[in-house]
Amino acid sequence: MLKFQIFLARITFSILETCVIQRLLPLLMALMLASVFVSAAIFRPDRAALILAAIVAHNVCAKTFISGFDPGVAFAEITDQPVFLLWRPVMHYQLERARKSVSVLMFGRTFGRAIFYEGFGCFIVNEMQQPYVPRSDLQALRASQLPPLLPEIAGPALIDPQEPALKAALDHAFEEPTRVPARRTKAVVVVHNGRVIAERYAPGVGIDTQLLGFSMTKSVMSALIGIMTRKGLLSPSIPAPIPEWHSSADARRAIKIEHLLRMTTGLALDEAWLGFDQSSQMYLHDDMARFAASAALIAPP
């Protein structure tokens, strides 16, 4: 008798559960759709697509028209990074050699475009507005180059490492891991006491190959600031020369050049490279410098 009562209770519960689910199903579906729309409005996947496409277009443009790499290889190398894998199935590029431009398309429309300008590199192009290209006489600039102040750090020949440990380090740098992501080292140059003591390059890359600098550019900027400091033109301890921050009511006036060099400004410009972070939003603007200058302060410098 007890087993029969349990059996009836289970059947009754199942019937009630089915009725409740059927009644609540439209409400649940509506809530799910609403959450999807709210999430899309907040996170803006369309903006992420525009940002990532612009990054890919610029990368392929630079590697094709500056470094001289195969555009197909350049596109494959950048889009197999984890952040691009979600978009890669619907992403492809178009190359126009006559205009020296690269367009990245998704879902049949252009999401990102970059054009190479001689002497300046690749500019990300907004379809609504052409980029600002500084007016400079490139030939005059090239002709007026001053002789170097220091001797050459190496001759024209490739310098092989002499120390076994250094050779092993280079071997490791160019060795591809068994797991993703791929390393794809392009070049390593080792300088010690003002002289090159070892260098190695990937196939298709040589001493004169121009490569994207990425964060190595920060070291160049620091060196230039050091030269200007030595000449008495500025100092890392002075406020950053950004007019938008100089108001007495603006807390960003406390940001100094040194904070910029050390990336300790406290500005809302963290890099996550997911297409949703504040730093990546600069790719949506024609004037990236103005966008960076408008960033809010979220922590003390």
N, C-alpha and C positions, 0 to 999 in steps of 0.2 A: 504493500500500500504506500509506504514511504517513497519507494522508487518511482511509483506512478505519479505521486504528487510533485516530486522533483522534475519529472519529465514534463508535466503540465506547466509547471512554473517556468521552465526553460522555453517552452513553446510560446507562452504568453509574453515573456520578456522579449523574445525575438520579434514577435508581431508588433509589440509596442515600439521597440527599437527601430524597426523598419518604417513604421508610421512617422516617428519623430524625424528620422533622417530624411524621408521624402518631403516632409513639411519644411525642414530646415535647409534642404539642399539648395533651393533658389537663393536663400539668404547667405549661405556659405559661399556660393558662386559669386554673388554680388560683392561680398566682402573681399574675396580673392581678387576679383577684377579691380576693385577700388584700391587695394594695396599695390597692385601692379602699376596702376596709373600714378598713384602717389609716389611710389619709388622712382618711376621714370621721370616725374616732374622734379624730384629732389636730386637724383644722381645724374640725370640727363645723359643717357647712353649715346644720344646723337652727338653731344659735344665730345664725348670720349672718342667716338669714331672719327670726328673731324681732327681732333688732336693727334691721334695715333697715325692717321693717314698723312698729316702734315709732316710728322717725324719721319715716316717711311719715305715720303717724296723727297725731303731734304737729304736724307741719307743716301738714297740711290742717286740723286742728282750729283752730290759731291763726289761719291765714289766713282761715278761714270765720267763726269766732265773735268774733274780735278785730278783724281788718282789714276784714272784710265782703266778702271776695272770693268769687267763684264757686268752689265746692268742686271742680268738674270741672277748672277751669283750674288751681287750686292743685295738684291731684293730678297733672295732666299736667306741670306745671312741675318738680315735685320728682322725678318718676320718669323724666324724660328725661335726668337726670344719669348719667354713665357708670357709676357704682357700682350704679345701680338697673336698668340696661338688661337684665341677665341675668334678673332676677326679674319685670320688668314684664309679660311675656306671661301670667303666672299670678297677677298681683296686681291686686286691685280693692278698692274701698272701699265702705262703707255709712255713710250719714249719718243720724243720728237728731236732728232739730232739737228735739224736745220735751225730750230728755235732754241735748242739746248735746254729743253724743259722735260720734266717728269710729272705725270699726273697719276694719282692713285685713285682707283675707282672701287666703289662698293655698291651693290644693288643697282648697277647700271648708271650711276651718277658719280661725278667727280667730288671726292671728299678732301683731297689734298693736292697741292701743286707747288712745284719749285722750279725756278728758272736760274740758269747760270749767267752771271754777268762778269765779263773779263775784268780781272783785277780785284774783284770783290767777293767772288764765290757764289753760292747758291742762296737765293732769296725765296722764302715762303711767300706765295702769292695768294692774296685774297681775291676771289673772282670779282668782287665789287670795286676793288681799288688796286691799282698797280703799286708796287713797293717803292719807297723812296730810295733812290740810288744816289749817293754823294757825287757831285760833279768834281772830278779830278782829272788832270792831265796825266794819264798813266805813263806816257812816254817820257814826259819831263821828270816825273818822279823817279823813273828807272834810270834815267841818264844822270841824275844828280846824286846818286848814291855815293856816300862818303866811303873812303877805304876803311877796312876793319881796323879797330884799335888794338886787337889782340891777334896773335898768330893763329894759324889753322890748328885745330885739335886733332887732325888726322890727314893722311894723304888720300889720294884717289882710290887706292886699292882697299879691298875688303880686309878687315883685321880679324884674324881668328884668335880665339882665346888661347893663352899659353898655359894657364893654370888648369889642372884637371877638374878642380872643384867648380871653377867658373864655366868650363865646358859642360859639366853635368847640369849646372843651373840653366844654361841655355837650352840644353836638350829637354829639360823638364818644361821650360816655358813654351816650347813648340810642340810638345807631346800632347796629342788629343786624349781627353779622358774617355773612359769607357761608357760614361753616363752623360746625358744631356745636363746642362747646356754645353755646346762645343766651345772650345777655347779660342781657336782661330787667331792665334798670335800673328801679327803682321810684321813687326820689327822690334828688335831689342838692341839698344846701343848702351854700352857701359863706359862711363867716363870716370877716370880716377886721376886726381892731381892735374886736371886740365888737359888730359890726353885720353883719346879713345883706346881702350885696352881690349875690347871685344865687341863684335856686332854680328847679328844674324838677321836674315830677312826671309820671309815666306816666298814661295814661287810667285813670280810676277811682280815682286816688290824689290826695289833697289835703293841705293843711297839717295838718289834724287827723287824718289817717289814722294809726292805730297799726300799726307794722311790726315784724316780728321783728328783734331787735337783733343776734343772732349775736355775732361777736367785738367789735362796737362796745361791748358791755356791759363788756368789759375796761377800756375808757377810763373808763367811768362808775365802775367799782369803784376804779380808780386815783385818780380825783378824790375819791371818798368817803374813801379812806385818807388822801389829802392833807389833807382837812378835819380828820379825826380827829387827824392828826399835828400840825397847827397848833394844835389845842385841847389838845395834850399828853396825849391819851388813849392813844396808842400811837406806835410808830415803825417804819418799814420794816426797821430793823436788828435788831429783837428777834425771838426765835424764834417760829415760827408757832404760834398758840394751838390746837394740835391735841393733845389729851391723849394719844392713842395713840402719839405720837412722843416723849414726854417722858421715857421710861425711859432710865436711864444706859447701858443696854446697846443702845439703839436708835440707829443711825447717823443716822436721820432727824431726830434732835433738832437737827442742824446746819442744818436748813432754816429760813430766815428768811422774814418776810413779803415782803421784796423778791424773794426767789427765786420765790415764788408769783406775784407781779405780773409778773415777767419771764419766767415759764415756764421757769426754769432749775433746777428742784428736783432733777433727776436721777431722778425717779420713773418707773416703768414705765407711763407714761400717754401715750405718743406717739399722735397722731391720724393714722390712715391712711384712715378712713372707708370701709373695705371690709367691715365686719362681722366681721372676724377680729382686729383689733388690740385691745390691752388696754384702751384708752380707751373703745372702743365697748361693751365688756362691761358698763359701768354701766347700760345700758338693760335688762339682764336682772335688775336688783336693785330692790327696792322702796325701799331707802335708798341713793341714789346717793352721798350725802356719806360714808356709812360705807364704801362700796366704795372711794371715792377715798382715804380715809384709810388703808385697808389696803394700798395699793399698795406694792410693794417698791422699794427703792432700787437702781438699776442703775448709777449714776454719781454722783460727788461733786456736791453742789449748786454 
